[in-house]
Structure formats: structure tokens, C-alpha cells
Amino acid sequence: MVGVGALRASTQAEPRSLYGELREHKTRELVDSTRSEAQRLSRDNDQCKENQAVSEASKSVAKYNFRPSLKGHGRLLVR
């Protein structure tokens, strides 16, 4: 026959371990979601930097005016 103390100890230990497992699971989920969010933000930031570089390049190109000549070849005219 199992003593009352041993029975009480086994029933009290089980909820704590379940709580610990649940807490670990939730922590892992939070870490994974935070990591994926950070990766997404990093990709968005890289895309933004690339778009900004393209925008700056197009602004510098826009300073020139491209006009076709009569021969069908274009020429760049500096304003």
C-alpha cells in the first residue's frame, strides 16, 4: 500500500511538470515567431535599401535627357 505522503507527492509533481512542459512549448513558440518576424523585417529592410538605391540611381539618370536623333541613335544631352 502506498503512503499518503508518496501519493500526495506524485500528484503534486505531475501538474508542475505539465506546467513546465507547457511553459517550454510556449517559450519555443514565442522564440520561433520572434525569429521569423526578425528575418521578415531583415528581408523588408534589405528590399527597402535596394529600392532606395534604385531610386537614387534613377534620379541621377533623370538629370540627363535622352533624345533620339534622325539616324535612330539616341544621344544624351546634359541639362
Residue pairs with C-beta under 8 A, 6 or more apart in sequence:
63 78
63 79
64 76
64 77
64 78
64 79
65 76
65 77
65 79
66 74
66 75
66 76
66 77
67 74
67 75
67 77
68 74
69 75
